[in-house]
Amino acid sequence: PTGPRTSADLHRLSCAVPGVELLRVVAVAGTVVPDPRRRLPGRGAWLHPDAGCFALPCKRRAFGRALRARPDIDATPVRLHLEDAASDGSVDAAAPAAVPR
């Protein structure tokens, strides 16, 4: 992201964590989905792309507030995205996926 962004997990500024890209998430049909390409329409929230930082907004129901959605919005697709990135050994879960040629 350009400029400092506040993360939904601990309300930290991205500029306070050098070298860490934030993962954008958006609400789509009552579900929080990852937006690694940062192209989906609608209100987005930013998240540090690791499982530890993902647990806090789930516990606090912060995704609903950040995305102006219902408090119990389902964030399973984001959890799966972070788990896939960790199991693949991806360095950065927030990085856009490679486009196959």
Backbone as ProteinMPNN parsed JSONL, in Angstrom:
{"seq_chain_A": "PTGPRTSADLHRLSCAVPGVELLRVVAVAGTVVPDPRRRLPGRGAWLHPDAGCFALPCKRRAFGRALRARPDIDATPVRLHLEDAASDGSVDAAAPAAVPR", "coords_chain_A": {"N_chain_A": [[0.817, -1.194, 0.0], [0.305, 2.273, -0.566], [1.627, 4.827, 1.376], [1.047, 5.142, 4.962], [-0.827, 2.533, 6.495], [-3.413, 1.474, 8.636], [-3.469, -1.475, 10.397], [-5.918, -4.049, 10.765], [-5.526, -5.838, 12.787], [-3.887, -5.158, 15.177], [-4.119, -2.477, 15.199], [-1.806, -1.296, 14.296], [0.529, 0.753, 12.577], [1.498, 0.299, 9.217], [3.878, 1.386, 8.454], [5.358, 1.215, 10.692], [6.374, -1.275, 10.775], [8.855, -2.178, 9.103], [9.371, -3.405, 5.802], [7.273, -5.2, 5.751], [4.529, -6.288, 4.05], [1.099, -5.529, 3.9], [-1.898, -7.467, 3.921], [-4.734, -7.033, 2.007], [-8.149, -7.23, 2.8], [-11.563, -7.892, 1.991], [-15.151, -7.567, 2.27], [-17.306, -9.884, 0.901], [-20.335, -10.933, -0.09], [-21.141, -11.547, 2.579], [-18.855, -12.686, 3.645], [-15.446, -12.583, 4.625], [-12.87, -12.019, 2.439], [-9.61, -12.654, 1.055], [-7.666, -10.18, -0.639], [-5.25, -10.161, -2.426], [-4.327, -8.93, -4.748], [-5.315, -6.446, -4.542], [-7.568, -5.329, -5.828], [-10.287, -5.787, -5.664], [-13.614, -4.513, -5.443], [-15.069, -2.19, -3.091], [-15.175, -1.556, 0.491], [-12.172, -1.958, 2.19], [-9.992, -3.731, 4.47], [-6.916, -3.885, 6.267], [-4.385, -6.275, 6.936], [-1.842, -7.829, 8.826], [-0.039, -10.347, 7.306], [-0.04, -12.997, 8.783], [-0.659, -15.88, 10.839], [-0.83, -15.394, 13.603], [-1.437, -12.659, 13.822], [-3.845, -12.714, 12.569], [-5.617, -13.993, 14.277], [-6.382, -12.242, 16.341], [-8.183, -10.088, 15.326], [-10.294, -11.768, 14.674], [-11.066, -12.814, 17.137], [-11.814, -10.465, 18.449], [-13.839, -9.651, 16.841], [-13.332, -7.759, 14.9], [-13.251, -7.563, 12.132], [-15.861, -7.243, 11.175], [-16.513, -4.657, 12.111], [-14.484, -3.115, 10.882], [-15.032, -3.526, 8.191], [-17.56, -2.655, 7.975], [-19.67, -4.478, 8.296], [-21.671, -7.313, 9.364], [-21.101, -8.328, 12.788], [-20.356, -11.03, 13.165], [-19.13, -11.956, 10.84], [-17.896, -14.275, 8.429], [-14.597, -15.365, 8.303], [-13.18, -17.396, 7.164], [-12.109, -17.86, 4.466], [-9.886, -16.117, 4.475], [-8.287, -17.163, 6.516], [-7.703, -19.68, 5.366], [-6.263, -18.83, 3.125], [-3.983, -17.689, 4.342], [-2.964, -19.975, 5.611], [-2.411, -21.587, 3.375], [-0.431, -20.041, 2.14], [1.548, -20.188, 4.095], [2.071, -22.942, 4.137], [2.999, -23.347, 1.569], [5.378, -22.149, 1.717], [5.6, -19.573, 1.018], [6.993, -16.362, 0.924], [5.652, -13.996, 1.359], [2.417, -13.527, 2.104], [0.811, -11.499, 1.352], [1.566, -10.676, -1.088], [0.798, -10.28, -4.543], [-0.571, -12.986, -6.408], [1.243, -15.046, -8.702], [0.883, -14.668, -12.201], [-0.129, -17.115, -14.384], [1.432, -18.095, -17.456]], "CA_chain_A": [[0.0, 0.0, 0.0], [1.024, 3.53, -0.553], [1.375, 5.554, 2.617], [0.792, 4.284, 6.123], [-2.144, 1.928, 6.634], [-3.629, 0.876, 9.939], [-3.856, -2.87, 10.287], [-7.095, -4.41, 11.554], [-5.202, -6.745, 13.88], [-3.49, -4.476, 16.405], [-4.141, -1.055, 14.887], [-0.44, -0.829, 14.093], [0.765, 1.337, 11.268], [2.385, -0.525, 8.407], [5.197, 2.006, 8.381], [6.071, 0.861, 11.916], [6.947, -2.598, 10.572], [9.499, -2.072, 7.8], [9.518, -4.604, 4.998], [6.106, -6.08, 5.855], [3.38, -5.899, 3.244], [-0.178, -5.88, 4.5], [-2.861, -8.147, 3.073], [-6.033, -6.379, 1.977], [-9.304, -8.121, 2.835], [-12.828, -7.21, 1.729], [-16.36, -8.357, 2.518], [-18.021, -10.286, -0.312], [-21.469, -11.825, 0.197], [-21.149, -11.969, 3.978], [-17.624, -13.405, 3.953], [-14.205, -11.825, 4.458], [-12.011, -12.706, 1.474], [-8.335, -11.972, 0.816], [-7.545, -9.453, -1.899], [-3.817, -9.914, -2.572], [-4.065, -8.033, -5.879], [-5.841, -5.13, -4.138], [-8.397, -4.86, -6.926], [-11.71, -6.013, -5.432], [-14.315, -3.285, -5.069], [-15.645, -2.111, -1.752], [-14.376, -1.145, 1.633], [-11.179, -2.956, 2.542], [-9.246, -3.63, 5.721], [-5.55, -4.347, 6.075], [-4.028, -7.28, 7.924], [-0.508, -8.419, 8.725], [-0.325, -11.684, 6.763], [0.401, -14.176, 9.52], [-1.742, -16.477, 11.63], [-0.92, -14.743, 14.91], [-2.134, -11.383, 13.676], [-5.194, -12.992, 12.091], [-6.456, -14.474, 15.381], [-6.892, -11.149, 17.171], [-9.424, -9.491, 14.832], [-11.37, -12.768, 14.748], [-11.491, -12.859, 18.533], [-12.454, -9.179, 18.777], [-14.856, -9.371, 15.82], [-12.927, -6.482, 14.309], [-13.507, -7.518, 10.687], [-17.196, -6.678, 10.975], [-16.447, -3.199, 12.306], [-13.611, -2.509, 9.879], [-15.637, -3.631, 6.867], [-18.953, -2.214, 8.114], [-20.484, -5.668, 8.04], [-22.161, -7.866, 10.628], [-19.976, -8.67, 13.664], [-19.966, -12.44, 13.083], [-18.795, -12.254, 9.448], [-17.033, -15.447, 8.285], [-13.266, -15.037, 7.789], [-12.519, -18.652, 6.8], [-11.245, -17.764, 3.282], [-8.618, -15.447, 4.809], [-7.5, -18.153, 7.27], [-7.205, -20.663, 4.401], [-5.249, -18.151, 2.305], [-2.769, -17.582, 5.148], [-2.441, -21.338, 5.801], [-1.835, -22.009, 2.093], [0.815, -19.3, 1.943], [2.533, -20.729, 5.035], [2.444, -24.31, 3.742], [3.754, -23.255, 0.319], [6.654, -21.514, 1.994], [5.593, -18.237, 0.438], [7.594, -15.368, 1.795], [4.719, -12.916, 1.648], [1.043, -13.879, 1.762], [0.139, -10.313, 0.838], [2.011, -10.428, -2.454], [-0.114, -10.795, -5.57], [-0.231, -14.301, -6.952], [1.865, -15.006, -10.031], [-0.052, -14.903, -13.303], [0.42, -18.14, -15.268], [1.528, -17.706, -18.877]], "C_chain_A": [[0.851, 1.243, 0.0], [0.642, 4.287, 0.696], [1.086, 4.612, 3.768], [-0.643, 3.789, 6.149], [-2.247, 1.37, 8.034], [-4.129, -0.535, 9.746], [-5.037, -3.157, 11.196], [-6.724, -5.248, 12.775], [-4.866, -6.016, 15.17], [-3.498, -2.96, 16.247], [-2.732, -0.477, 14.815], [-0.347, -0.194, 12.719], [1.746, 0.472, 10.506], [3.778, 0.07, 8.344], [6.011, 1.693, 9.634], [6.724, -0.513, 11.804], [7.6, -2.603, 9.194], [9.604, -3.423, 7.104], [8.335, -5.56, 5.047], [4.982, -5.5, 5.012], [2.113, -6.327, 3.96], [-1.076, -6.544, 3.459], [-4.184, -7.397, 3.155], [-7.112, -7.452, 1.99], [-10.555, -7.288, 2.614], [-13.981, -8.144, 2.071], [-17.059, -8.606, 1.19], [-19.086, -11.288, 0.103], [-21.41, -12.394, 1.614], [-19.93, -12.756, 4.416], [-16.436, -12.477, 3.758], [-13.308, -12.635, 3.533], [-10.71, -11.937, 1.304], [-8.34, -11.291, -0.551], [-6.073, -9.128, -2.138], [-3.469, -8.993, -3.737], [-4.566, -6.607, -5.626], [-6.699, -4.505, -5.228], [-9.891, -5.03, -6.678], [-12.39, -4.723, -4.996], [-14.792, -3.34, -3.623], [-14.644, -1.707, -0.699], [-13.422, -2.278, 1.999], [-10.602, -2.708, 3.927], [-7.88, -4.256, 5.463], [-5.141, -5.231, 7.237], [-2.579, -7.708, 7.725], [-0.696, -9.885, 8.342], [0.335, -12.824, 7.528], [-0.71, -14.62, 10.467], [-1.908, -15.804, 12.988], [-1.677, -13.435, 14.846], [-3.561, -11.574, 13.179], [-6.133, -13.353, 13.24], [-7.092, -13.333, 16.164], [-8.15, -10.482, 16.605], [-10.591, -10.475, 14.812], [-11.942, -12.79, 16.159], [-12.277, -11.602, 18.912], [-13.602, -8.818, 17.845], [-14.596, -8.031, 15.118], [-13.186, -6.411, 12.811], [-14.873, -6.899, 10.394], [-17.199, -5.165, 11.107], [-15.641, -2.54, 11.195], [-14.249, -2.489, 8.497], [-17.09, -3.166, 6.838], [-19.921, -3.326, 7.714], [-20.972, -6.201, 9.383], [-20.978, -8.358, 11.466], [-19.478, -10.109, 13.519], [-19.63, -12.877, 11.65], [-17.745, -13.376, 9.391], [-15.706, -15.053, 7.638], [-12.49, -16.286, 7.374], [-11.658, -18.538, 5.542], [-9.903, -17.087, 3.562], [-7.719, -16.423, 5.562], [-6.896, -19.184, 6.318], [-6.108, -20.086, 3.514], [-3.927, -18.07, 3.07], [-2.139, -18.953, 5.386], [-1.784, -21.849, 4.522], [-0.499, -21.328, 1.852], [1.908, -19.837, 2.862], [2.994, -22.116, 4.611], [3.242, -24.331, 2.441], [5.147, -22.693, 0.542], [6.751, -20.14, 1.368], [6.18, -17.252, 1.431], [6.567, -14.356, 2.236], [3.333, -13.284, 1.177], [0.287, -12.701, 1.18], [0.52, -10.031, -0.604], [1.011, -10.98, -3.45], [0.369, -12.13, -6.102], [0.364, -14.139, -8.347], [0.812, -15.337, -11.076], [0.552, -15.952, -14.213], [0.421, -17.682, -16.717], [1.207, -18.857, -19.763]], "O_chain_A": [[1.974, 1.255, 0.505], [-0.537, 4.38, 1.037], [0.9, 3.413, 3.563], [-1.57, 4.544, 5.858], [-1.269, 0.846, 8.567], [-5.095, -0.769, 9.02], [-5.149, -2.577, 12.276], [-7.521, -5.36, 13.706], [-5.527, -6.25, 16.182], [-2.939, -2.244, 17.078], [-2.487, 0.662, 15.213], [-1.075, -0.575, 11.802], [2.714, -0.032, 11.076], [4.759, -0.659, 8.197], [7.227, 1.883, 9.641], [7.542, -0.877, 12.648], [6.965, -2.993, 8.214], [9.887, -4.444, 7.731], [8.388, -6.63, 4.441], [4.541, -4.371, 5.229], [2.077, -7.397, 4.567], [-1.019, -6.221, 2.273], [-4.697, -7.153, 4.247], [-7.011, -8.457, 1.286], [-10.607, -6.12, 3.0], [-13.807, -9.36, 2.15], [-17.366, -7.672, 0.449], [-18.767, -12.372, 0.592], [-21.609, -13.593, 1.815], [-19.962, -13.424, 5.45], [-16.421, -11.673, 2.827], [-13.016, -13.8, 3.806], [-10.696, -10.71, 1.397], [-8.953, -11.784, -1.498], [-5.676, -7.965, -2.067], [-2.424, -8.342, -3.716], [-4.28, -5.688, -6.394], [-6.583, -3.315, -5.522], [-10.696, -4.465, -7.42], [-11.805, -3.928, -4.26], [-14.898, -4.411, -3.025], [-13.451, -1.541, -0.955], [-13.838, -3.432, 2.104], [-10.714, -1.613, 4.478], [-7.719, -5.06, 4.545], [-5.504, -4.972, 8.385], [-2.138, -7.924, 6.596], [-1.453, -10.594, 9.005], [1.175, -13.537, 6.98], [-1.581, -13.834, 10.842], [-3.032, -15.664, 13.469], [-2.479, -13.138, 15.731], [-4.399, -10.688, 13.35], [-7.324, -13.047, 13.18], [-8.234, -13.454, 16.606], [-9.118, -10.32, 17.348], [-11.747, -10.068, 14.921], [-13.158, -12.785, 16.345], [-13.285, -11.68, 19.614], [-14.263, -7.797, 18.035], [-15.521, -7.286, 14.795], [-13.328, -5.318, 12.265], [-15.01, -6.113, 9.457], [-17.818, -4.469, 10.302], [-16.06, -1.529, 10.631], [-14.039, -1.555, 7.722], [-17.766, -3.267, 5.815], [-20.841, -3.136, 6.918], [-20.709, -5.597, 10.423], [-19.957, -8.762, 10.909], [-18.295, -10.374, 13.731], [-19.827, -14.039, 11.293], [-16.824, -13.415, 10.206], [-15.69, -14.474, 6.552], [-11.267, -16.235, 7.245], [-10.551, -19.077, 5.536], [-8.893, -17.443, 2.955], [-6.523, -16.506, 5.282], [-5.721, -19.529, 6.44], [-5.138, -20.771, 3.191], [-2.868, -18.351, 2.509], [-0.915, -19.082, 5.367], [-0.724, -22.473, 4.573], [0.458, -21.965, 1.41], [3.067, -19.932, 2.457], [4.178, -22.434, 4.714], [4.065, -25.221, 2.229], [5.997, -22.755, -0.346], [7.845, -19.599, 1.202], [5.895, -17.306, 2.627], [6.604, -13.899, 3.379], [3.088, -13.35, -0.028], [-0.77, -12.883, 0.576], [-0.134, -9.23, -1.273], [0.435, -12.044, -3.223], [1.57, -12.368, -6.227], [0.025, -13.207, -9.075], [-0.048, -16.189, -10.855], [1.627, -15.733, -14.77], [-0.482, -16.966, -17.152], [1.235, -18.721, -20.986]]}, "name": "protein", "num_of_chains": 1, "seq": "PTGPRTSADLHRLSCAVPGVELLRVVAVAGTVVPDPRRRLPGRGAWLHPDAGCFALPCKRRAFGRALRARPDIDATPVRLHLEDAASDGSVDAAAPAAVPR"}
